[in-house]
């Protein structure tokens, strides 16, 4: 049985997104993403050239990533988080660091050439 985001989890994600971008409503959208051959629920939002994704792997288990220009995927190098606040904060911090420096040091990057 698939585990979806609870309303409390969605509210936590929205709180972080709204806290960072106070002058623009980004809207957190819910969707599904294939992970390891299985569909997993995902919270997704965008800002200019970036797409952020939080995946719910299991109850209280999350993964994060962001895309830059749709073809460069980054994550924090941490496979899974048990704390949703930490998961959301860490991916937004990683993106901010990347945006400020365009430096991928310490980030795991995957470039898709399709």
N, C-alpha and C positions, 0 to 999 in steps of 0.2 A: 504494500500500500504506500502510495506516494505521500510525502510530508510537504505540505504547503507552508508558506510564511503565515504566521499568525498576524492578527491586526496589531498586536503589540510590537512585533518585529518590524512590520511595515512602518509603524509610527516612529520607531527608533531610527530607521534609515532616513525617513523624511526629516526628522529633527536635525540630523547631521547635515543633510543636503541644504535645508533651509537656513541653517546656521552659517554655512559657508557662503552661500549665494543669497544674501538677504534681499537684494534688489531685483531678483529675477526668479520666477517660478519655473523650476526645471521639470517638475512632475516626475515622480518615480513610477515607472511602468512595470507591471508584472508580466512575466513570460516564462518560457521553458527553454532550457539549453541542454544539449546532449553532452553528458559527461560519462566517459567510460561505457558508452553504448546505451546509457539509460537517460531518460528525460529527467531533469532536475529543475525545480522552480528557481527563478532568478528575478532579482530586482534590478532594473536598468534605468539609468538616466544619462543625459547628454549635456555637454557644455562645449560649445564651439567645435574644436577638432577632437574632442575626447568623448568616449563612451565608457561609462563605468558599469561594472557588473558585480553583483553580490549573488553567489549561488548558495542555496541551502542544500548541503550534501545529506544531512540527516538532522534529527532533533538536536539543536544546540551545536551544530557543526556547519561551518560556513567557509567559503573560498571567495577570494576577490581577484579582480583583474581590471585593467582598463586598456582601451585601444586608443592609439593616437593615429589620426588620419586613416582609420579603418584597416590598415595593413600591418601595424606594429602593435603587438600585444605585450603588455607588461603585467607583472604581478610583483608582490613584495618578497617573494622567495620563501614565504611561509606557506606550507601546503594546506593547512586547515586552521581555523580559529574556533574556539569554543565560546568566545565572547563577541557578540555581534557589534558592540560599540567599538571594540578594538579593531575588528575586521574593517568596518567602514572608515574609521579614523586612519588606519594604516594605508589604505589604498588612496585616500584623498591626500594624505601627506606625501606618499610616493609620487603622485601625479603633480603635486605642487612643486616638489623638489625637481622633478624632471622638467616641468614647464619653466622654472626659473633658471635652470642650468643647461637644459637639453643634454644632461649627462645621465647615462644609464648605469653608472657604477653602483653596484649593489642591487640592481634590479635584474630580474630574469626577463629577457626580451625574446620574442619570437616574431619573425617577419614572415608574413604570408605572401607568397608570390603566385597569385592566381591569374 
